[in-house]
């Protein structure tokens, strides 16, 4: 996709604009807003730009649009739970080709929210791979699992955070690490432990984000790296079917 950076910038802009609109709508309708900026995500849709990019990457690499599900029919069986609705799945001729999850997080509450995101990401991947191991997706070959995470880049997310160590020491990489550093650690480990085949961490401040500005902490966690892996998997499948 030759215009990938531009498309990602537009998706970032949509992320921030949609959050603002949703916050304003709920505030005017109810006379108050949800605590912790929950109003901004109540209506969903703020990550639709990334859904569109991933869908188009599949289409441009030989996967028919009829096989890509992002609005409905996104439920897959689990192993530790009955089902989960993923954000985007690709099922071609009875084969599960790919699964992608999109998440975003802004302040002011980073601590508990980031822990929740870590638990979700670990749990979702563990459940999917256990279901695959037990034959839930037969006759599928191993699907491609992707995770995109957008994190607000601000003073609070960059500030060093103390850790509680009443009994045992945390690993060195978490000592005085900011929430941004913690997110980078999380996604890097998810990728290197092969819990996910592609991960992406996009950092964006609100003002810059409304102009489509973003960055990734490492090339390994960039959208280009993520998109290359997704496209290669889609192309390999399309050449054999």
C-alpha positions in Angstrom: 0.0 0.0 0.0 1.9 3.0 -1.3 0.0 5.6 0.8 0.2 3.7 4.1 1.6 6.5 6.2 -1.1 8.9 4.9 -3.8 6.3 5.6 -2.5 5.7 9.2 -2.4 9.5 9.7 -6.0 9.8 8.6 -7.0 6.9 11.0 -5.2 8.7 13.9 -7.1 11.9 13.1 -10.4 10.0 13.0 -9.5 8.4 16.4 -9.3 11.8 18.1 -12.1 13.5 16.2 -14.5 10.7 17.0 -13.6 10.7 20.7 -14.3 14.4 20.8 -17.7 14.1 19.1 -18.8 11.2 21.3 -17.8 13.1 24.5 -19.7 16.2 23.3 -22.8 14.2 22.4 -23.1 12.3 25.6 -22.4 15.4 27.7 -25.2 17.4 26.0 -27.7 14.5 26.1 -27.2 13.6 29.8 -25.9 16.8 31.3 -22.8 14.9 32.5 -20.0 12.8 31.1 -18.8 9.3 32.1 -16.0 9.3 34.6 -12.5 8.6 33.2 -13.5 9.8 29.7 -15.6 6.7 29.1 -18.0 8.9 27.2 -15.5 9.1 24.4 -15.6 5.4 23.7 -19.2 4.6 24.5 -20.3 4.8 20.9 -17.3 2.9 19.4 -16.2 3.7 15.9 -13.1 5.6 17.0 -10.8 2.9 15.5 -12.7 2.4 12.3 -9.9 4.0 10.3 -7.6 1.1 11.3 -10.3 -1.5 10.5 -10.5 0.1 7.0 -6.7 -0.1 6.5 -6.5 -3.8 7.5 -9.5 -4.7 5.3 -7.9 -3.0 2.3 -4.5 -4.7 3.0 -6.3 -8.1 2.7 -8.2 -7.0 -0.4 -5.0 -5.7 -2.1 -3.2 -8.9 -1.5 -5.7 -11.3 -3.0 -8.3 -12.0 -0.3 -11.9 -11.4 -1.6 -13.9 -8.8 0.4 -16.6 -11.4 1.0 -14.1 -13.3 3.2 -13.4 -10.3 5.5 -15.7 -9.7 8.4 -15.6 -6.5 10.4 -19.2 -5.4 10.9 -20.9 -8.7 11.7 -20.2 -12.5 12.0 -17.0 -11.8 13.9 -17.5 -14.4 16.6 -15.1 -17.3 17.0 -15.1 -20.2 19.5 -12.8 -20.1 22.4 -11.3 -22.8 24.7 -11.7 -21.2 28.1 -14.9 -19.4 27.1 -17.6 -20.2 24.6 -17.0 -17.4 22.1 -15.4 -14.0 21.5 -16.3 -11.2 19.1 -13.1 -10.1 17.5 -12.7 -6.7 15.7 -11.9 -8.2 12.3 -11.6 -11.8 11.1 -10.9 -13.4 7.7 -12.6 -16.7 6.9 -12.0 -18.0 3.4 -13.7 -21.3 2.2 -14.0 -22.6 5.8 -10.4 -21.6 6.7 -9.6 -19.1 9.4 -7.0 -16.9 7.8 -6.5 -14.0 10.2 -7.8 -12.3 13.3 -7.1 -8.7 14.3 -7.9 -6.8 17.5 -7.8 -2.9 17.8 -7.4 -1.1 21.1 -6.9 2.6 22.1 -6.2 4.2 25.5 -6.0 7.8 26.6 -5.6 9.5 30.0 -6.0 10.5 32.6 -6.1 7.0 34.1 -3.3 4.9 32.6 -2.3 2.6 35.5 -5.4 0.3 35.9 -6.3 0.7 32.2 -3.0 -0.5 31.0 -3.1 -3.5 33.3 -6.5 -4.3 32.0 -5.2 -4.1 28.4 -2.3 -6.4 29.3 -4.7 -9.0 30.8 -7.1 -8.8 27.8 -4.3 -9.2 25.2 -2.7 -12.1 27.1 -6.1 -13.8 27.7 -7.4 -13.4 24.2 -4.3 -14.8 22.6 -4.1 -17.7 25.1 -7.7 -18.6 24.5 -7.4 -18.4 20.7 -4.3 -20.6 20.5 -5.8 -23.2 22.9 -8.9 -23.3 20.7 -6.7 -23.7 17.6 -4.7 -26.5 19.3 -7.9 -28.4 20.2 -9.2 -28.2 16.6 -11.8 -25.5 16.9 -10.9 -24.1 13.5 -10.3 -27.3 11.5 -9.2 -27.6 8.7 -7.5 -24.2 9.1 -3.7 -23.9 9.1 -2.4 -21.6 11.9 -4.1 -18.2 11.5 -2.3 -14.9 11.7 -3.1 -13.0 14.9 -2.6 -9.2 15.0 -2.9 -6.5 17.7 -2.9 -2.7 17.2 -2.7 -0.4 20.2 -3.0 3.4 20.1 -1.7 5.2 23.3 -2.0 8.8 24.1 1.4 10.5 24.1 1.4 13.0 26.9 3.3 14.1 30.0 1.3 11.6 32.2 2.1 8.6 30.0 5.8 9.6 29.7 6.3 10.2 33.4 8.4 7.5 35.4 6.1 5.4 37.6 7.1 3.7 40.9 6.3 0.1 41.4 5.0 -1.7 44.6 7.4 -4.4 45.7 6.3 -5.6 49.2 7.7 -9.1 48.8 9.7 -9.6 45.5 11.4 -7.3 43.0 9.8 -6.6 39.6 11.9 -7.2 36.5 14.4 -4.4 35.8 12.6 -3.2 32.7 9.7 -2.1 34.9 11.8 -0.1 37.4 10.7 3.6 37.1 9.3 2.8 33.6 6.6 5.1 32.3 3.3 3.8 31.0 4.6 4.3 27.5 7.6 2.2 28.3 5.4 -0.4 29.9 3.2 -0.5 26.8 6.3 -1.0 24.6 7.5 -3.8 26.9 4.1 -5.5 26.7 3.8 -5.4 23.0 7.4 -6.4 22.3 7.0 -9.4 24.6 3.7 -10.4 23.0 5.4 -10.5 19.6 8.6 -12.2 20.7 6.8 -14.8 22.7 4.8 -15.5 19.5 1.5 -14.9 21.2 0.8 -12.5 18.3 2.2 -12.6 14.8 2.0 -8.9 14.3 1.7 -6.0 16.8 1.7 -2.3 16.5 2.1 0.5 19.1 1.2 4.0 17.9 1.8 7.0 20.1 -0.1 10.2 19.5 -0.9 13.3 21.4 -4.3 14.9 20.9 -3.2 18.2 19.2 -0.7 16.4 16.9 -3.1 13.6 16.4 -5.8 15.9 15.1 -3.2 16.8 12.4 -2.6 13.1 11.7 0.7 12.9 13.6 1.9 9.7 15.3 5.0 7.7 15.9 6.1 4.2 17.1 8.9 3.7 19.7 10.7 1.1 17.6 10.6 -0.2 14.0 9.5 -3.6 15.3 6.3 -2.0 16.6 5.6 0.2 13.6 2.6 0.0 11.5 4.8 -0.6 8.4 6.2 -3.7 10.1 2.7 -4.9 11.1 1.3 -4.3 7.6 4.1 -6.1 5.9 3.4 -9.3 8.0 -0.3 -9.1 7.4 0.2 -8.6 3.6 2.6 -11.4 3.4 0.3 -13.8 5.1 -2.7 -12.8 2.9 -0.6 -13.1 -0.3 0.7 -16.6 0.7 -2.9 -17.7 1.3 -4.2 -16.2 -1.9 -1.5 -17.9 -4.0 -2.5 -21.4 -2.8 -6.3 -21.0 -3.1 
